[in-house]
């Protein structure tokens, strides 16, 4: 596993995933990482689904919904879901289109851009920040929070980088606590039609979220809501440029966009692994894992398992069925999946319709985004208008 976290490997981990599925579907990575990685589809799905065997309580920030077990998880998810309904998500569509058009209007005459920095990072960031109720002048602060939270994945590596990431996160957490405390006070005094107002008002059996729970939810939404969609858009463009026949099919059949998005989620999963810890000693594919040990179900590998997906290494936007686990599985299935799909559907349609002749503007390998557990380019130089 030497070099597993190198830039080259993170750009294309899939040959190694295949090797591990065949030779060592469950593999222990020694300290400082000190974790068991699970690679095959059935085992990954089991680890994600069986919350009675695999706890979601892991070394992670407190009060994040994805790291909480029942019964507290059940209560918190019910409350958060009240503020994240399908109607709320669907009503965002006109505004998402406006934001997408604004971003493309600013660059379209130039004929080239860094897709990540100038479009796929700011679009979901603005959607989430506006959804929460943050004024536009605070959006750069929101993006800085997201970048700091993302770096937490480096804390598994120990050393100076891990210490710096933890220190930066603590500073950001203090800043977010003060900021949200002020915003919550304003929403209680004068409710608005935004997510924060709905979160503050939502309750189960007379219980509201505590300030600490609201902070945890906003921290999670800040990074997960932005990063997953950013990588989904970037990865989709990479997939379509690398597979021109699939791109041509999609351009002629934009009604196939939902299936295309599902195939991108499978083929280049934005989040490559999740974290769990067994409540008791458990055997997975012949390996005995002690209670409390960190287990990483590798979603990116599961989605390329040929025992589940015929021709798994072929990008095929007509694939059906497509039971990928890119958004997780079970009680922790991603609450923001519908929003990520909506933003990506609008974004990709706009990019394909408005940027004719879209291609990469550099032959240099793309630089992976900062967090170890996500998959996608930090920069993606593209150009258009060559046709």
Secondary structure, DSSP 4 states (H G I P E B T S, - for coil): -TTTTSHHHHH--HHHHHHHHHH-SEEEEPTTT-EEEE-SHHHHHHHHH-TTTEE---SS-TT-GGG--TTHHHHHHHHHHHTS-HHHHHTTHHHHHHHHHHHHHTTTTTSEEEHIIIIIHHHHHHHHHHHHT--GGGHHHHHHHHHHHHGGGGGGG-HHHHHHHHHHHHHHHHHHHHHHHHHHHHHHHS--SSHHHHHHH-EETTEEPPHHHHHHHHHHHHHHHHHHHHHHHHHHHHHHHH-HHHHHHHHH-GGGHHHHHHHHHHHT-SB-B--EEESS-EEETTEEE-TT-EEEEBHHHHTT-TTTSTTTTS--TT--S----TT--GGG--TTHHHHHHHHHHHHHHHHHHSTT-EES--SPPPBPSSTTB-SBS--EEE----
